[in-house]
Amino acid sequence: MLGFFRKNKEDSKAAGTLAVGCGGGGCNMADRLGKISDVDILTVNTDRKGLVRTRSNRRILLGEGPGNGCGGDVAMGESLTRDASDVIHESIRRHMNIVLLAGLGGGTGTGSAKVIAEIAKRNGSRVITMAILPMSFEAGRRRVAVNALNDIKERSDILFAIDGNRLAELDPALGAREAFSVLDQMICESFICLTEMLEGKDGETIFQTMRDKFFTVSFAEGMSAEKVARSLIGGLMIDSAVTSRPIVFIRGNIPQNGSEEMIRETVLQSTGHEPVFVQGPAGQGMNLVMFAPVSAPVR
């Protein structure tokens, strides 16, 4: 039986952004997002205990029985989500932007993300998926995650992915738990920047520019211009050739000492692609998200 949980909070705002945490990993991201943002959040999971602990406005428990998950079975996760289509549709139908948060590789996160994206697209919403890929030591889960990327991309207007392997390469001292905590935080910060872009005065133009693309995402806060340039070049990118220009979203202001030009020249010389700079709300210091287009998911 489908369980539907609701916090004692007013209903969602019409035409706003809704974050949807899909599965265990997605619920973890949603929980972290709820600590730093007042965005409306829906969490969907087959694990009752994990779902109840999540900081969200609304929760949907998938499946009948005790709610102990679906044991990594993607087909089961997809089927249980389809069974809940009516309830999910009712929860997302008023929102213009649906941002799916998913840790791919598990049964619920991988299966539900595909189905919820379909429901949101039929509803006429913009569908943005932000996903984390497992590290190589989780070989089975990683294969599932990578193989699912194309299906999820086809159902999303924009797909962002972070490859856990690249974080380990950038900071080998991080343990697995710490690394995934950093990845969750990166997704949440990126979510906030993305919604600022899409809900701003140039939101529709930016959306159309990014539409139907697959991106990787990296987050840099308080970095020097030199470190920003290196992050743009190295980034947390799935191993694939860059096919178009990085998009640099600036929250705040780049210091007026030639930093933007230095970033532009460094990236251009190293990649052959000149970055596009998008200015966001005014603020203190340098605080930006980098989206680097890639050609296709690697199998």
Residue, then its C-alpha position, 0 to 999 in steps of 0.5 A: m500500500l502506498g503511504f503518503f506523509r505530509k508535514n504540518k506546513e502550508d501547501s507548495k507555491a504555484a509555479g515554483t521549483l520543487a526538489v524531489g529526492c529519489g531513493g536513499g541517496g536522493c533523500n540524503m541530498a534532499d535532507r541536506l538541501g532542507k538544512i540550507s534552503d527553504v525550497d519545497i521538497l518532496t521525497v520518494n523512497t521504498d525505505r520507510k525508516g529513511l523516508v521518515r527521517t528526511r527533512s521534506n515538506r511531503r513524503i511518499l512511501l513506495g510499495e506495499g509491505p514493511g517498506n524495507g527497500c527494493g534490494g537494488d532492483v531497478a525494475m522493481g523501483e521503476s514499477l513501484t513508482r509507476d504504481a504511485s503515479d497518481v499521487i506523485h502527479e498530484s504532488i508535482r503538478r503545480h510546479m514549473n521546475i522539477v529538480l530530481l536529486a538522485g544517487l544512481g546505482g540503487g534500485t529505488g533512486t535509479g528506477s524512480a528518477k526515470v518515472i518521475a521525470e516522465i510524469a513531470k514532462r507530461n505535466g509540462s514542467r521543466v525537468i532537471t536531474m542532478a545525479i551522483l555516480p558511485m565510485s569504482f569500488e562499488a562496481g555493480r552499482r556503478r555499472v547500473a548508474v552509468n547504464a541508466l544515464n542515457d535513459i534519464k537524459e532522454r526523460s530530462d530537459i537537462l541532466f547534471a552528473i557528478d562522478g564520485n571517482r573524480l572527487a577522490e582524484l582531487d582529494p585522495a585523503l577523503g574517505a568514502r563517507e566524507a567524499f559522498s558528504v562533499l558530493d551531497q553538499m556540492i549538489c545542494e549548492s549547485f541546486i541553489c545556483l541553478t534555481e537562481m539562474l532559472e527563476g531570474k529575469d533571463g531564466e527562459t533564455i538560460f534554460q533554452t541554452m542549456r536544454d537537452k544537454f548533458f553536463t557535469v557540475s563542479f562547485a567552487e566557493g571562495m577560490s582564487a581565479e587561478k583555482v577557478a580556472r583549474s577547476l573549470i579545466g579539470g572539474l568533476m567530469i565524467d571521462s568524456a570529451v568536452t564538446s562545447r563551452p563551459i558555462v560559469f555562473i557567478r554568484g556574487n562578484i569576481p574581484q575586479n583585477g582581471s580575474e575574469e579575463m585570466i579565467r577565460e584565457t586559461v580555459l581557452q588555452s587548455t581546452g580550446h573552448e572559451p567559457v560563457f559567464v552568467q552573472g547572478p545576484a550581487g553578493q560578496g566575493m567569488n561564489l560560482v558553479m561551473f557546468a561543463p558540457v560533455s558529449a555523452p555518458v560513458r559506458 
